[in-house]
Amino acid sequence: MSPALEANIEKANGYLARWRGVPLGHFIAGRSEPGSSRDVFENISPVDGSVLNQVSSGNERDVDAAATAAQRAFPAWRDKSGDERRAILHKVAELIESRREEIAFVECMDTGQALRFMSGAALRAAENFRFFADRAPGASDGLALPAAEHMNYTIRQPLGPVAIITPWNTPFMLSTWKIAPALAAGCTVVHKPAEWSPLTATLLAQIMTEAGVPAGVVNLVNGIGEQAGKLLTEHPAIRATAFIGESRTGSLIMSQGAPTLKRVHLELGGKNPVIVFEDADLDRAVDAAVFMIYSLNGERCTSSSRLLVQASIYESFVDRVAERARKLKVGHPLDPATEVGPLIHQRHLSKVLGYFDIARSEGAQIRAGGARAEVSKGGFYVQPTLFAGAKSSMRIAREEIFGPVLTAIAFSDEAEALSMANDTQYGLTAYIWTGDSGRALRMAHRVEAGMVWVNSENNRHLPTPFGGIKASGIGRDGGDYSFDFYMETKNICLAHGTHRVPKLGA
């Protein structure tokens, strides 16, 4: 064990000490609550399979208390000026930055994500709050729409209490990506974090309260998705649900909210293609392809999990990717040298490992990896893996594996590349590598994806829309697009007093 890793583990144990002993409860109406149920579940560290802590399993009474608190707090938060909300949200950003090491270390141990990526997660989260804070004063702005004898203008008004259900892969940053615009818009929030990575959600709730977010404006209920999550998406006080997770769960959330006509925003799965033509800058394309599947342990919705390569360069390009995959450093997430950490949970590890047998049975070649990685006893580590010789009809090319696993397929020309790229139920992202600007435009316009990057990895610009089509979701995050979800648009029509009013019964 290196001195740097040893020191980081000691720091992490110090940060985690507060979570041990008493089950992690909820955060309702501005204070920590143990919950009304005695039911608890274990939060397992993917690093070694040990129990980090116990977590209270939220029930109907807990969800109702949180939703009621959000409903009661809504009028006062709605009526605060945008400038007041901006000042509070900037304070949240400052406090997040001041605790960035704690957030990173806790997240590494809770999720298995490598420190090299989590060390910047708090800074990205703080930037999310700053970005939407600065847009709070103008969130209600609309349009002037004059007519001949009337003046129409629009305004936007916050929906009310909203449910935000976040995933386990980069939970702190993704929570802020949803909560910050909701608060900037004037909504109140009930947050249900993923049960496999619950710790930093409580940190965020405490930080927001310390920053001056009033009691009840942000509430937190821990629990199992099938119970606490379902109760939340069905609660009549909740006006909308924003969810990040699996496509199957997204469809359930739509049905659960249907009786109360809830608005839904679903950021779901993907089987995203990275398309490499023979005229591309191949050095940069290799770098991007490797980064976008093996960073964050492959547990990211925007990962480029299908590598579509033109046949003329297929073998040489795949060989280069395989060589890089074999050299990746798999290890303890707190080791500064680690590039790939453990997967989130034993259940997820078993799922990913199962695809290695599927690949063999389907006739694909395993050019790199293909087995469990032996790093620490009890940890959920897997070797970065590359399948080659695959076909679009194979399960490894169609199903979201959500791990450090890449499937490479050869194509002959532009038409076949486009057909392969679109041959999926998903439509989140696509990555196109080519030196031909005309081809880049043709492909970008015709590929079925909500987001396309040309000659680039996933590079996020906060004002731009983020979201997918088909089974990858409904709605867009980012910039003003977020306010379209968290706010209602109202039209107001004022008459000049000159138009003829129709008469009946005169």
C-alpha positions as CSV (number, residue, x, y, z in Angstrom):
1,M,0.0,0.0,0.0
2,S,1.4,3.4,-1.0
3,P,1.9,6.1,1.6
4,A,-0.7,8.3,-0.3
5,L,-3.3,5.5,-0.3
6,E,-2.6,4.8,3.4
7,A,-3.1,8.5,4.3
8,N,-6.3,8.7,2.2
9,I,-7.8,5.7,3.9
10,E,-7.1,7.2,7.3
11,K,-8.8,10.5,6.2
12,A,-11.8,8.6,4.8
13,N,-12.2,6.6,8.0
14,G,-12.3,9.9,9.9
15,Y,-15.0,11.3,7.7
16,L,-17.0,8.0,7.8
17,A,-16.9,7.7,11.6
18,R,-19.9,10.0,12.0
19,W,-22.1,7.5,10.0
20,R,-21.4,4.5,12.1
21,G,-23.5,3.3,15.0
22,V,-26.8,5.1,14.6
23,P,-28.9,4.2,11.4
24,L,-28.9,7.0,8.8
25,G,-32.4,8.6,8.9
26,H,-34.1,11.3,6.9
27,F,-34.0,15.0,6.7
28,I,-37.5,16.6,7.0
29,A,-38.6,20.2,7.7
30,G,-35.0,21.3,8.4
31,R,-33.9,18.7,10.8
32,S,-32.6,15.1,10.9
33,E,-35.3,12.5,11.6
34,P,-34.8,8.9,12.6
35,G,-37.9,7.8,10.7
36,S,-41.1,6.1,11.9
37,S,-40.0,2.6,10.8
38,R,-37.7,0.3,12.6
39,D,-36.8,-1.3,9.2
40,V,-33.2,-0.7,8.2
41,F,-30.9,-1.8,5.4
42,E,-27.2,-2.2,5.2
43,N,-25.1,0.2,3.1
44,I,-22.2,-1.8,1.7
45,S,-18.9,-0.4,0.6
46,P,-17.9,-1.7,-2.8
47,V,-14.2,-1.4,-1.8
48,D,-14.2,-4.5,0.4
49,G,-17.8,-5.5,0.9
50,S,-17.9,-4.2,4.4
51,V,-20.9,-2.5,6.0
52,L,-20.4,1.2,6.0
53,N,-23.6,1.9,8.0
54,Q,-27.2,1.1,8.4
55,V,-30.0,3.2,6.7
56,S,-33.6,3.7,7.8
57,S,-36.0,2.5,5.2
58,G,-38.6,5.2,4.6
59,N,-42.2,4.3,4.8
60,E,-45.6,6.0,4.0
61,R,-45.5,8.2,7.1
62,D,-41.9,9.4,6.4
63,V,-42.8,10.2,2.7
64,D,-46.0,11.9,3.7
65,A,-44.1,14.0,6.3
66,A,-41.5,15.1,3.8
67,A,-44.1,15.9,1.1
68,T,-46.3,17.8,3.5
69,A,-43.2,19.8,4.7
70,A,-42.4,20.7,1.1
71,Q,-46.0,21.7,0.5
72,R,-46.1,24.0,3.5
73,A,-42.8,25.6,2.7
74,F,-43.6,26.2,-1.0
75,P,-45.6,29.6,-0.8
76,A,-42.8,31.4,1.2
77,W,-40.0,30.0,-1.0
78,R,-42.0,30.8,-4.2
79,D,-42.5,34.3,-3.1
80,K,-38.9,35.1,-2.3
81,S,-37.4,37.3,-5.0
82,G,-35.0,35.8,-7.5
83,D,-32.2,37.9,-5.9
84,E,-32.9,36.3,-2.5
85,R,-32.8,32.8,-3.9
86,R,-29.6,33.6,-5.8
87,A,-27.8,34.7,-2.6
88,I,-28.8,31.5,-0.8
89,L,-27.8,29.2,-3.6
90,H,-24.4,31.0,-4.0
91,K,-23.8,30.3,-0.3
92,V,-24.6,26.6,-0.9
93,A,-21.9,26.6,-3.6
94,E,-19.4,28.1,-1.2
95,L,-20.1,25.5,1.5
96,I,-19.9,22.7,-1.0
97,E,-16.4,23.9,-2.0
98,S,-15.3,24.2,1.6
99,R,-16.2,20.5,2.2
100,R,-15.0,19.2,-1.1
101,E,-12.5,16.7,0.3
102,E,-15.0,15.2,2.7
103,I,-17.6,14.9,-0.1
104,A,-15.0,13.2,-2.4
105,F,-13.7,10.8,0.2
106,V,-17.2,9.7,1.3
107,E,-18.4,9.3,-2.2
108,C,-15.3,7.2,-3.2
109,M,-16.0,4.8,-0.3
110,D,-19.8,4.8,-0.9
111,T,-19.7,4.3,-4.7
112,G,-16.3,2.9,-5.6
113,Q,-15.5,5.8,-7.9
114,A,-11.9,6.7,-8.3
115,L,-10.6,9.8,-6.4
116,R,-9.1,11.2,-9.7
117,F,-12.7,11.7,-10.8
118,M,-14.5,12.4,-7.5
119,S,-11.9,15.0,-6.4
120,G,-13.6,17.4,-8.8
121,A,-17.2,16.3,-8.3
122,A,-17.8,18.8,-5.5
123,L,-16.4,21.6,-7.7
124,R,-18.8,20.6,-10.5
125,A,-21.6,20.5,-8.0
126,A,-20.8,23.9,-6.7
127,E,-20.7,25.2,-10.3
128,N,-24.2,23.7,-10.8
129,F,-25.5,25.8,-7.9
130,R,-23.7,29.0,-9.1
131,F,-25.0,28.6,-12.6
132,F,-28.6,28.2,-11.7
133,A,-28.3,30.8,-8.8
134,D,-27.4,33.4,-11.4
135,R,-30.5,32.5,-13.4
136,A,-32.9,32.7,-10.5
137,P,-33.7,36.4,-10.9
138,G,-34.8,35.8,-14.5
139,A,-36.5,32.4,-14.1
140,S,-40.0,33.9,-14.2
141,D,-39.3,36.0,-17.3
142,G,-41.4,35.4,-20.4
143,L,-42.2,36.9,-23.8
144,A,-44.1,39.9,-25.0
145,L,-46.5,38.8,-27.8
146,P,-48.5,41.8,-29.1
147,A,-51.6,41.6,-31.3
148,A,-53.6,44.3,-33.1
149,E,-55.9,45.1,-30.2
150,H,-54.5,43.1,-27.4
151,M,-51.2,42.7,-25.5
152,N,-50.2,39.2,-24.6
153,Y,-47.3,38.4,-22.4
154,T,-46.1,35.3,-20.7
155,I,-44.6,34.6,-17.3
156,R,-43.3,31.4,-15.7
157,Q,-44.3,30.3,-12.2
158,P,-42.8,27.4,-10.1
159,L,-44.8,24.2,-10.1
160,G,-44.7,23.5,-6.4
161,P,-43.2,20.5,-4.5
162,V,-41.3,18.2,-6.8
163,A,-39.8,14.7,-6.2
164,I,-36.1,14.2,-7.2
165,I,-34.9,10.6,-7.4
166,T,-31.2,10.3,-8.1
167,P,-28.9,7.3,-9.0
168,W,-25.9,5.7,-7.4
169,N,-23.2,6.4,-10.0
170,T,-22.1,9.9,-9.2
171,P,-24.8,10.8,-6.7
172,F,-23.6,14.1,-5.2
173,M,-23.0,15.9,-8.5
174,L,-26.2,14.5,-10.1
175,S,-28.3,15.5,-7.1
176,T,-27.1,19.1,-7.5
177,W,-27.8,19.0,-11.3
178,K,-31.5,18.4,-10.4
179,I,-32.0,20.2,-7.0
180,A,-30.2,23.5,-8.0
181,P,-32.6,24.4,-10.9
182,A,-35.6,23.3,-8.9
183,L,-34.7,25.7,-6.0
184,A,-33.7,28.5,-8.4
185,A,-37.1,28.2,-10.1
186,G,-38.9,28.5,-6.7
187,C,-39.9,24.9,-6.2
188,T,-39.6,22.9,-3.0
189,V,-38.0,19.4,-3.1
190,V,-38.3,15.9,-1.7
191,H,-35.1,14.0,-2.6
192,K,-34.9,10.2,-2.6
193,P,-31.3,9.1,-3.2
194,A,-30.3,5.6,-4.4
195,E,-30.2,3.1,-1.6
196,W,-26.8,1.8,-2.8
197,S,-25.1,5.2,-2.2
198,P,-27.0,7.3,0.3
199,L,-24.4,9.1,2.3
200,T,-23.6,12.3,0.4
201,A,-27.3,13.2,0.0
202,T,-27.4,13.8,3.7
203,L,-24.3,15.9,3.5
204,L,-26.0,18.0,0.8
205,A,-29.2,18.5,2.8
206,Q,-27.1,19.7,5.8
207,I,-25.0,22.0,3.7
208,M,-28.1,23.6,2.1
209,T,-29.7,24.1,5.5
210,E,-26.5,25.7,6.8
211,A,-26.5,28.0,3.8
212,G,-29.9,29.4,4.7
213,V,-32.3,27.2,2.6
214,P,-35.5,27.5,4.8
215,A,-36.9,24.5,6.7
216,G,-39.0,22.3,4.5
217,V,-37.7,23.7,1.2
218,V,-35.5,20.6,0.8
219,N,-36.4,17.3,2.4
220,L,-34.7,13.9,2.1
221,V,-36.2,10.5,2.5
222,N,-33.9,7.4,2.4
223,G,-35.3,4.1,1.4
224,I,-35.8,1.4,-1.2
225,G,-37.0,2.5,-4.6
226,E,-39.8,0.0,-4.8
227,Q,-41.2,1.3,-1.5
228,A,-40.2,4.9,-0.6
229,G,-39.7,5.9,-4.3
230,K,-43.1,4.6,-5.3
231,L,-44.8,6.3,-2.4
232,L,-43.1,9.5,-3.4
233,T,-44.0,9.4,-7.1
234,E,-47.7,8.6,-6.1
235,H,-48.1,11.3,-3.4
236,P,-50.8,13.8,-4.3
237,A,-48.8,16.8,-2.9
238,I,-45.9,16.2,-5.4
239,R,-46.5,18.0,-8.7
240,A,-43.6,16.5,-10.8
241,T,-41.0,13.8,-10.6
242,A,-37.4,14.2,-11.9
243,F,-35.7,10.8,-12.2
244,I,-32.3,9.6,-13.3
245,G,-31.9,5.8,-13.6
246,E,-32.9,2.7,-15.6
247,S,-35.4,2.9,-18.5
248,R,-37.5,0.1,-16.9
249,T,-37.8,2.2,-13.7
250,G,-38.6,5.3,-15.7
251,S,-41.7,3.6,-17.3
252,L,-42.9,2.6,-13.8
253,I,-42.5,6.1,-12.6
254,M,-44.7,7.4,-15.5
255,S,-47.4,4.9,-14.6
256,Q,-47.2,5.7,-10.9
257,G,-47.6,9.4,-11.5
258,A,-50.4,9.1,-14.1
259,P,-53.4,9.1,-11.6
260,T,-52.3,12.5,-10.3
261,L,-51.2,13.7,-13.7
262,K,-47.6,14.4,-12.6
263,R,-45.2,15.9,-14.9
264,V,-42.1,13.6,-15.4
265,H,-38.6,14.3,-16.5
266,L,-36.7,11.0,-17.1
267,E,-33.0,10.7,-17.8
268,L,-32.6,7.0,-18.5
269,G,-30.2,4.5,-20.0
270,G,-28.1,4.4,-23.1
271,K,-26.2,2.1,-25.5
272,N,-24.3,4.9,-27.0
273,P,-22.3,4.6,-30.2
274,V,-18.8,6.1,-30.8
275,I,-18.5,6.0,-34.6
276,V,-14.9,6.1,-36.0
277,F,-14.3,6.7,-39.7
278,E,-11.0,6.0,-41.4
279,D,-10.3,9.7,-42.0
280,A,-10.6,10.6,-38.3
281,D,-7.7,11.8,-36.1
282,L,-7.2,8.2,-34.8
283,D,-4.9,9.2,-31.8
284,R,-7.6,11.5,-30.4
285,A,-10.3,9.0,-31.2
286,V,-8.6,6.2,-29.2
287,D,-8.1,8.6,-26.3
288,A,-11.8,9.5,-26.3
289,A,-13.1,6.0,-26.8
290,V,-11.1,4.7,-23.9
291,F,-12.0,7.6,-21.6
292,M,-15.7,7.5,-22.3
293,I,-16.2,3.8,-21.5
294,Y,-13.6,3.1,-18.8
295,S,-13.7,6.3,-16.7
296,L,-16.2,6.4,-13.8
297,N,-15.9,2.5,-13.9
298,G,-18.1,2.6,-17.0
299,E,-21.1,3.4,-14.8
300,R,-22.3,6.4,-16.7
301,C,-25.4,6.9,-18.9
302,T,-23.3,8.7,-21.5
303,S,-20.6,6.1,-21.8
304,S,-19.7,5.2,-25.4
305,S,-20.3,1.5,-24.9
306,R,-20.6,0.6,-28.7
307,L,-17.5,1.1,-30.7
308,L,-18.4,1.3,-34.4
309,V,-15.2,1.3,-36.5
310,Q,-14.8,1.5,-40.3
311,A,-13.7,-1.9,-41.6
312,S,-10.5,-0.6,-43.2
313,I,-9.1,0.4,-39.8
314,Y,-11.0,-1.9,-37.6
315,E,-8.3,-4.4,-36.5
316,S,-5.6,-1.8,-35.9
317,F,-7.9,0.5,-34.0
318,V,-9.4,-2.3,-31.8
319,D,-5.8,-3.5,-31.1
320,R,-4.9,0.0,-29.8
321,V,-8.0,0.2,-27.6
322,A,-7.3,-3.3,-26.3
323,E,-3.8,-2.5,-25.4
324,R,-4.9,0.6,-23.5
325,A,-7.6,-1.3,-21.7
326,R,-5.1,-3.9,-20.5
327,K,-2.9,-1.1,-19.1
328,L,-5.6,0.6,-17.1
329,K,-4.9,0.7,-13.3
330,V,-7.7,-1.1,-11.4
331,G,-7.4,-0.5,-7.7
332,H,-8.7,1.1,-4.5
333,P,-10.7,4.2,-5.3
334,L,-8.6,6.3,-2.9
335,D,-5.3,5.4,-4.5
336,P,-4.3,8.5,-6.6
337,A,-3.0,6.0,-9.3
338,T,-6.4,4.2,-9.7
339,E,-8.2,4.7,-13.0
340,V,-10.9,2.1,-12.5
341,G,-12.4,1.3,-9.1
342,P,-14.9,-1.3,-7.9
343,L,-18.4,-1.6,-9.2
344,I,-21.2,-0.3,-6.9
345,H,-22.7,-3.5,-5.5
346,Q,-22.4,-7.3,-5.6
347,R,-25.6,-7.5,-7.5
348,H,-24.3,-5.2,-10.2
349,L,-20.9,-7.0,-10.3
350,S,-22.8,-10.3,-10.9
351,K,-24.7,-8.7,-13.8
352,V,-21.6,-7.3,-15.5
353,L,-19.7,-10.6,-15.1
354,G,-22.6,-12.4,-16.6
355,Y,-22.1,-10.6,-19.9
356,F,-18.6,-12.3,-20.3
357,D,-20.3,-15.7,-20.7
358,I,-22.9,-14.1,-22.9
359,A,-20.2,-12.7,-25.2
360,R,-18.5,-16.1,-25.4
361,S,-21.8,-17.9,-26.2
362,E,-22.6,-15.4,-28.9
363,G,-19.3,-15.9,-30.6
364,A,-17.6,-12.6,-29.8
365,Q,-13.9,-12.3,-29.0
366,I,-12.6,-11.0,-25.7
367,R,-9.6,-8.9,-26.6
368,A,-9.1,-7.5,-23.1
369,G,-10.3,-8.3,-19.6
370,G,-13.3,-10.7,-19.4
371,A,-12.9,-11.6,-15.7
372,R,-13.1,-10.4,-12.2
373,A,-10.2,-8.3,-11.0
374,E,-8.5,-9.5,-7.8
375,V,-7.7,-6.3,-5.9
376,S,-9.0,-6.7,-2.4
377,K,-10.9,-9.5,-0.7
378,G,-14.6,-8.9,-0.8
379,G,-14.4,-5.9,-3.3
380,F,-16.5,-5.7,-6.4
381,Y,-13.7,-5.2,-9.0
382,V,-13.8,-6.2,-12.7
383,Q,-11.2,-6.1,-15.4
384,P,-11.7,-3.4,-18.1
385,T,-13.1,-5.5,-20.9
386,L,-13.2,-5.2,-24.7
387,F,-15.4,-7.5,-26.9
388,A,-14.5,-7.6,-30.6
389,G,-15.9,-9.4,-33.6
390,A,-19.4,-8.5,-32.4
391,K,-22.6,-8.0,-34.4
392,S,-25.4,-5.5,-33.8
393,S,-27.8,-8.4,-33.2
394,M,-25.8,-9.7,-30.1
395,R,-27.0,-9.0,-26.6
396,I,-23.7,-7.4,-25.8
397,A,-24.4,-4.8,-28.5
398,R,-28.0,-4.2,-27.5
399,E,-28.3,-4.3,-23.7
400,E,-26.9,-1.6,-21.3
401,I,-24.2,-3.3,-19.3
402,F,-23.3,-0.2,-17.3
403,G,-19.7,-1.2,-16.5
404,P,-16.2,-1.0,-18.0
405,V,-17.2,-3.1,-21.0
406,L,-16.9,-2.0,-24.6
407,T,-18.3,-3.8,-27.7
408,A,-16.5,-3.2,-31.0
409,I,-18.3,-3.7,-34.3
410,A,-17.1,-3.1,-37.9
411,F,-19.0,-1.1,-40.5
412,S,-18.3,-0.7,-44.2
413,D,-19.6,2.8,-45.1
414,E,-21.5,5.8,-43.8
415,A,-24.9,4.3,-44.5
416,E,-24.1,1.1,-42.6
417,A,-22.6,3.1,-39.7
418,L,-25.8,5.2,-39.4
419,S,-28.0,2.1,-39.6
420,M,-26.0,0.4,-36.8
421,A,-25.9,3.5,-34.6
422,N,-29.7,3.8,-34.8
423,D,-30.4,0.0,-34.3
424,T,-31.1,0.3,-30.6
425,Q,-34.0,1.1,-28.3
426,Y,-31.9,3.9,-26.8
427,G,-31.1,7.4,-28.0
428,L,-29.1,9.3,-25.4
429,T,-25.8,10.3,-27.0
430,A,-23.6,9.6,-30.0
431,Y,-19.9,10.4,-30.7
432,I,-18.7,10.9,-34.3
433,W,-15.1,10.9,-35.4
434,T,-14.3,12.0,-38.9
435,G,-12.2,14.5,-40.8
436,D,-15.0,15.2,-43.3
437,S,-17.2,18.1,-42.1
438,G,-20.0,17.2,-44.5
439,R,-20.1,13.7,-43.2
440,A,-20.0,14.9,-39.6
441,L,-23.1,17.1,-40.3
442,R,-25.0,14.4,-42.1
443,M,-24.4,11.9,-39.4
444,A,-25.1,14.3,-36.6
445,H,-28.5,15.2,-38.1
446,R,-29.5,11.7,-38.8
447,V,-28.3,9.7,-35.8
448,E,-31.1,9.1,-33.3
449,A,-29.7,10.7,-30.1
450,G,-30.6,13.7,-27.9
451,M,-26.9,14.7,-27.8
452,V,-24.1,14.4,-30.4
453,W,-20.4,15.1,-30.0
454,V,-18.3,15.5,-33.1
455,N,-14.5,14.8,-32.7
456,S,-14.9,15.1,-28.9
457,E,-15.6,13.1,-25.8
458,N,-18.6,14.2,-23.6
459,N,-17.8,17.8,-22.9
460,R,-20.6,19.5,-20.9
461,H,-21.5,23.1,-21.3
462,L,-24.1,24.0,-18.7
463,P,-26.4,26.2,-20.9
464,T,-26.9,23.4,-23.4
465,P,-29.7,20.9,-23.3
466,F,-29.0,17.4,-21.8
467,G,-31.3,14.5,-22.4
468,G,-32.3,11.7,-24.7
469,I,-34.9,10.3,-27.0
470,K,-36.6,6.9,-27.4
471,A,-36.0,4.7,-24.3
472,S,-33.3,7.1,-23.1
473,G,-35.8,9.6,-21.6
474,I,-38.1,12.5,-21.7
475,G,-37.2,16.2,-21.2
476,R,-34.0,18.2,-21.0
477,D,-31.8,19.6,-18.3
478,G,-29.4,22.5,-18.6
479,G,-29.8,26.2,-18.9
480,D,-33.3,27.5,-19.5
481,Y,-34.4,24.0,-20.5
482,S,-34.4,23.1,-16.8
483,F,-36.9,25.9,-16.0
484,D,-39.2,24.6,-18.7
485,F,-39.7,21.5,-16.5
486,Y,-39.8,23.1,-13.0
487,M,-42.1,26.0,-14.0
488,E,-45.5,26.5,-15.7
489,T,-45.8,29.1,-18.5
490,K,-48.8,31.4,-18.1
491,N,-50.2,33.7,-20.8
492,I,-51.8,37.0,-19.8
493,C,-53.9,38.9,-22.4
494,L,-54.7,42.6,-21.9
495,A,-57.2,44.3,-24.2
496,H,-56.6,47.8,-25.6
497,G,-60.4,48.4,-25.2
498,T,-60.9,49.0,-28.9
499,H,-62.0,45.5,-30.1
500,R,-65.6,44.5,-30.7
501,V,-67.0,42.3,-27.9
502,P,-69.6,39.9,-29.3
503,K,-73.1,40.3,-27.9
504,L,-75.6,37.6,-27.1
505,G,-79.2,38.1,-25.9
506,A,-79.0,41.9,-26.4
